[in-house]
Amino acid sequence: MSEPQVRSIIDVEHVHKSVTDATGSLDILRDIHFSVLSGETVAIVGASGSGKSTLLSIMAGLDTPSSGRVVVDGTDLFAFDEDGRAALRAQKIGFVFQSFQLLGNLTALENVMLPLELAGVRDARSRATALLQRVGLGERLTRYPKVLSGGEQQRVALARAFVVRPAVLLADEPTGSLDHATGESVMALMLELNRELGTTLILVTHDRTLAARCDRRITIEAGRIAHSD
């Protein structure tokens, strides 16, 4: 009996990104080309200014390439206008940011419920509650972000990202605002949730210790892929 074929969930195809100002043209990304398999964990690493965060933004459809394309689960992101890309993100992509990006006027529970409510999910409260309990915040449901620690805020952000069960989770320096021990804990939790829910994780980081915990690492140097292992 043959094994099931693993398919790619994201294909980045010859992506270039250039910007122009008074001093001329600057190439930020140069012919970036790779695929990510469904269920894979991939770290994009590189020094500050190498272009890795720009690449992640293009993979999310938040920024546009100068040329090339990004195919998410068989769909060309840039065949759509901005509204169309936003709709595709809502269906397929979750985000975790370095700065948490929680809404300060909403409780932890309300922050996690919000993407479910926007998607019209009926059992938003029970699903959000269950995931907050899973990340160890069952006693913090009614707390606002300002009274949560950095690690707790990032756990809320993880719950919010995973609660919609995205095909792909994009994380931009998710432990960058945390101390080492808290960052290790958050990263371990992210990988656990990723395995449990069958998500594909693409992580931008400068921390090679964290990157080593992923299945594969793609190193960006001066806007190009230097190597992949």
C-alpha positions as CSV (number, residue, x, y, z in Angstrom):
1,M,0.0,0.0,0.0
2,S,1.5,3.3,-1.1
3,E,2.1,6.1,1.5
4,P,-0.1,9.2,1.1
5,Q,1.5,12.0,-0.9
6,V,2.6,15.1,1.0
7,R,1.6,18.2,-0.8
8,S,3.0,21.7,-0.7
9,I,0.8,24.2,1.2
10,I,2.8,27.3,0.2
11,D,4.9,27.9,-3.0
12,V,7.0,31.0,-3.2
13,E,7.9,31.4,-6.9
14,H,10.8,33.7,-7.9
15,V,9.8,36.6,-5.7
16,H,11.6,39.9,-6.1
17,K,10.9,43.0,-4.0
18,S,12.4,46.4,-4.8
19,V,11.7,49.9,-3.5
20,T,12.7,53.2,-5.0
21,D,13.5,56.5,-3.3
22,A,15.4,59.6,-4.0
23,T,18.7,57.7,-3.9
24,G,17.6,55.1,-6.4
25,S,16.4,51.5,-6.4
26,L,17.0,49.1,-3.5
27,D,16.5,45.3,-3.9
28,I,15.1,43.9,-0.7
29,L,14.4,40.4,-2.0
30,R,16.1,38.7,-5.0
31,D,14.6,35.7,-6.7
32,I,13.3,33.9,-3.6
33,H,12.0,30.4,-4.6
34,F,11.0,27.6,-2.3
35,S,8.0,25.4,-1.2
36,V,6.7,24.5,2.2
37,L,5.0,21.1,2.7
38,S,1.8,20.7,4.6
39,G,2.5,20.1,8.3
40,E,6.1,21.2,8.0
41,T,7.8,23.6,10.5
42,V,10.2,26.0,8.7
43,A,12.3,28.7,10.2
44,I,13.4,31.7,8.1
45,V,16.6,33.0,9.7
46,G,18.9,35.9,8.9
47,A,20.4,39.1,10.3
48,S,18.4,42.2,10.8
49,G,17.8,43.9,7.4
50,S,18.2,40.6,5.5
51,G,14.7,40.8,4.1
52,K,13.1,37.9,6.2
53,S,10.2,39.9,7.6
54,T,9.5,41.4,4.2
55,L,9.3,37.9,2.8
56,L,6.9,36.8,5.6
57,S,4.7,39.9,4.8
58,I,4.6,38.9,1.1
59,M,3.8,35.3,2.0
60,A,0.8,36.6,3.9
61,G,-0.3,39.0,1.2
62,L,0.2,42.0,3.4
63,D,2.9,43.3,1.1
64,T,3.1,42.8,-2.7
65,P,6.2,41.6,-4.6
66,S,7.7,43.5,-7.5
67,S,7.6,40.3,-9.4
68,G,6.9,36.6,-8.8
69,R,4.0,35.0,-7.0
70,V,2.9,33.2,-3.8
71,V,0.6,30.2,-4.0
72,V,-1.3,29.3,-0.8
73,D,-3.0,25.9,-0.8
74,G,-3.3,26.0,-4.6
75,T,-4.5,29.6,-4.8
76,D,-2.3,32.5,-6.2
77,L,-2.5,35.2,-3.5
78,F,-1.8,38.0,-6.0
79,A,-4.5,37.1,-8.4
80,F,-6.8,38.9,-5.9
81,D,-7.1,42.5,-4.9
82,E,-6.5,43.6,-1.3
83,D,-10.0,42.6,-0.1
84,G,-9.7,39.2,-1.8
85,R,-6.3,38.6,-0.1
86,A,-7.8,39.5,3.3
87,A,-10.6,37.0,2.7
88,L,-8.1,34.3,1.9
89,R,-6.0,35.1,5.0
90,A,-9.1,34.8,7.1
91,Q,-9.7,31.3,5.8
92,K,-6.2,29.9,5.6
93,I,-3.6,31.9,7.6
94,G,-3.0,32.7,11.3
95,F,-0.5,35.2,12.7
96,V,1.7,35.6,15.8
97,F,3.6,38.9,16.2
98,Q,6.5,39.9,18.4
99,S,4.4,42.7,19.8
100,F,1.4,40.4,20.5
101,Q,-1.1,42.8,18.8
102,L,-3.9,42.1,21.3
103,L,-6.9,44.5,21.6
104,G,-6.5,46.3,24.9
105,N,-10.2,46.9,25.3
106,L,-11.0,43.2,25.1
107,T,-10.4,40.5,27.6
108,A,-8.3,37.5,26.9
109,L,-11.4,35.5,26.0
110,E,-12.9,38.2,23.9
111,N,-9.5,38.6,22.0
112,V,-9.6,34.9,21.1
113,M,-13.3,34.8,20.3
114,L,-13.0,37.7,17.9
115,P,-11.7,35.9,14.7
116,L,-14.3,33.2,15.3
117,E,-17.1,35.7,15.6
118,L,-15.9,37.5,12.5
119,A,-16.1,34.1,10.7
120,G,-19.6,33.5,12.0
121,V,-18.7,30.5,14.2
122,R,-21.5,29.7,16.5
123,D,-19.6,28.1,19.4
124,A,-17.0,30.8,19.5
125,R,-17.1,31.2,23.3
126,S,-16.6,27.5,24.0
127,R,-13.9,27.0,21.5
128,A,-12.0,30.1,22.7
129,T,-12.4,29.0,26.3
130,A,-11.1,25.5,25.6
131,L,-8.0,26.8,23.8
132,L,-7.2,29.3,26.5
133,Q,-7.4,26.5,29.0
134,R,-5.1,24.5,26.7
135,V,-2.4,27.2,26.9
136,G,-2.7,27.5,30.6
137,L,-4.8,30.6,30.9
138,G,-8.1,29.1,32.2
139,E,-7.9,31.4,35.2
140,R,-7.2,34.5,33.1
141,L,-10.2,34.5,30.8
142,T,-11.6,37.8,32.0
143,R,-8.3,39.7,32.3
144,Y,-7.3,42.5,30.0
145,P,-4.0,42.5,28.3
146,K,-2.5,45.3,30.4
147,V,-2.6,43.1,33.5
148,L,-1.1,40.0,31.8
149,S,2.6,39.3,31.7
150,G,4.4,39.3,28.3
151,G,4.4,35.5,28.3
152,E,0.7,35.4,29.1
153,Q,-0.1,37.9,26.3
154,Q,1.8,35.8,23.8
155,R,-0.1,32.7,25.0
156,V,-3.4,34.6,24.3
157,A,-2.0,35.6,20.9
158,L,-1.2,31.9,20.2
159,A,-4.7,30.9,21.2
160,R,-6.2,33.6,18.9
161,A,-4.0,32.4,16.0
162,F,-4.7,28.7,16.4
163,V,-8.4,28.9,17.3
164,V,-9.5,29.3,13.7
165,R,-7.5,26.2,12.9
166,P,-5.5,27.8,10.0
167,A,-3.8,25.8,7.3
168,V,-0.7,28.0,7.9
169,L,0.6,29.9,10.9
170,L,3.1,32.7,10.2
171,A,5.1,33.9,13.2
172,D,7.3,37.0,13.1
173,E,9.9,36.9,15.9
174,P,7.2,35.5,18.3
175,T,9.7,35.3,21.3
176,G,11.5,38.5,20.5
177,S,9.8,40.5,23.3
178,L,10.2,37.8,25.9
179,D,13.0,36.8,28.2
180,H,14.9,33.5,27.4
181,A,13.0,31.2,29.7
182,T,9.6,32.6,28.8
183,G,10.5,32.5,25.1
184,E,11.5,28.9,25.3
185,S,8.2,28.0,27.0
186,V,6.2,29.9,24.4
187,M,8.1,28.3,21.5
188,A,7.5,24.8,23.0
189,L,3.8,25.5,23.3
190,M,3.6,26.8,19.7
191,L,5.2,23.6,18.4
192,E,2.9,21.4,20.5
193,L,-0.2,23.2,19.2
194,N,1.2,23.0,15.7
195,R,1.5,19.2,16.0
196,E,-1.8,18.8,17.7
197,L,-3.8,20.8,15.1
198,G,-1.8,19.8,12.0
199,T,-0.9,23.4,11.1
200,T,2.0,24.4,8.9
201,L,4.3,26.7,10.9
202,I,6.6,29.3,9.2
203,L,8.7,31.2,11.7
204,V,10.9,34.2,11.2
205,T,13.6,34.5,13.9
206,H,17.2,35.6,14.4
207,D,17.5,33.0,17.2
208,R,19.2,29.9,15.8
209,T,18.4,27.9,18.9
210,L,14.7,28.3,18.3
211,A,15.2,27.7,14.5
212,A,16.9,24.4,15.3
213,R,13.7,23.1,16.7
214,C,12.0,23.4,13.3
215,D,12.1,20.7,10.6
216,R,13.9,23.0,8.2
217,R,15.8,26.3,8.2
218,I,16.0,28.8,5.3
219,T,18.8,31.4,5.7
220,I,18.3,34.8,4.0
221,E,21.4,36.9,3.3
222,A,21.1,40.3,1.5
223,G,17.7,39.4,0.1
224,R,18.7,36.0,-1.3
225,I,18.4,32.4,0.0
226,A,22.0,31.6,1.1
227,H,21.1,28.0,2.0
228,S,18.3,25.7,3.2
229,D,18.8,22.7,5.4
